[in-house]
Amino acid sequence: MKRYGIGLLLLLASAWAAGGLDLAVGRNMALGGYSGALGFYLEGQPLAARGRLLFGERGGLMGGLDLLYRPWGRRLLEPYAGAGAATMIARLPSEGGFVMDVGSESYAVVTLGLAFNLGQARPYAEFSYNYGAAPYARAGLGMVWRW
């Protein structure tokens, strides 16, 4: 029980320290499925970082960390490139219910995107390619709300 308390404390501390909340939807270009993402965004210049939980990606729940390079800083249109890693946490089998499947699939992720700086809101469009056992491409739209 103590481990869960420490994990919850780390989650709350990272949420407080984060630069914003990241919400996104995407489409798996190879399999045709849709996915959603919820995460935290740490603002920095020229590097930013984000951690996300991806729902529906590869038929389950994945966790990912990305490091984003933003070459021109705060402009209205802001291109970025990123690299990161993602791993499977749980699967949703056809019978129903989540099955813990930690680390069964891992991917290296390369991302290209374009963000629009509109004050507190930062909508973005991105394309990512996931290298791993079953490589696939993903196109997505999202929004970062800064606080």
N, C-alpha and C positions, 0 to 999 in steps of 0.2 A: 504494500500500500504506500510505503514511503517513496518508492520510485515514481509512482503516478503523481504524487504531490510535488516532487521535484520537477517532473516533466511539465506539469501545469504551471508551476512558478516560472520556469524558463519560457514557456509559451506566452504568458502574460507580460513578462519582462521584455521579450522581443517585440510584442505588439506595441508596448509603450514606447520603445526606442525606435521603432520603425518610422520611416518617412511617410508611409501611406498604406492604404489597403488596395490590393490588386484583385479585380474581378474580371474574368474573361470567359469567352465561349470560343470553341474551335471546331474544326472538322478534320478528321483523319482522312487524308487524301487517298490513301491506299485502300482502306476498308470501308470508307464512306460513313463511318459513325461520327456522332457529335460528342463533344466533351465540354465540361465546365472546369474552371480553375478558381481557387480562392487562395490568396496568399498575402504576404507582406512585402513592401517595397522599401529598400533603404537607399535614399537619395545620396548621390555623391557626384563629384565632377573631377575628371571625366569618367570615372567608374561608378556604377550603381549595382546593387545586388537585389535579388528577389528570391524568395522561397515560396513554393506553391504546392498545393494539393490538387491533383488533376483527377476529376471524377469522370468515369466513363472511358478513360483513355485505355486502350488495349483490353477492354472488358473488365475494368476494375478500378482500383484507386492507386494512383502513383504519387510519390513525393519527389519534388525536384528543386534544385538550387541552380541559379543562373548568375553569372557575372556579366553585366552589360557595359559596353564601351560607347559613350556618347561624345563624339569628337568636337561638336560645336557648342555644347552647353545649352543654356536656356534661350532658345529661339522659338518662333511660332511653330515651324516645322523642324522636327529634330530626328534625324535618322540615327539608328543605333544598330550595333552588332553585338551578339552575345554568344557565350559558350557556357555549358553547364553539364549537369548529370541528373538523371532521373532513375528511380528504381520502383519496382512493383511493391506495394504494401499489402493489398488484398484483392482477391478476384471475386467476381459475381458469376458463379456458374449458372448454367441453364436451369438447374433445379430451383434456384432461388437462394437467397441468403449469402452473406459475405463469407469467404474462406480466407483466413490469413495465409499469405503467400509471400512473405517478406524476402526480397532479394532474388526471386526466381527469374526476373528479367531486369536487366540494367541497360541504360542507354547513355551515350554521349550525345548532347544536344547542341546544335549550331543554329543560331537565330539571326534573322535580319528583320528589321522593323522600322516603322515611321510613326512617331508620336506627335501629337498636336498639343502644345502648351496653352491651356486656356484657364489660367489662374489656378484654383485649387484642383480642378479636374484635368486629367491628362489622358484623353482617349488615344488608343494606338491600334495599328494593324500590323500583324507580323506573320512571317513564314518561318517555320522551323523544320529542320531535318533531324531525325533521331537515328543515330547509328547504334546498332546492337544486333541481337540474334535475329530479329525480324524487323529490319529497318523500315521506316515510314516517314512520310512528310505530313505536316500539320499546318493549316492556315487558321489564323484566329483574329478576333477583335476583342479588345478589352478596354478597361478604364482603371486608372490609378487615381484614388482620392487622397490628396495630401492633407495632413493635419499639422 
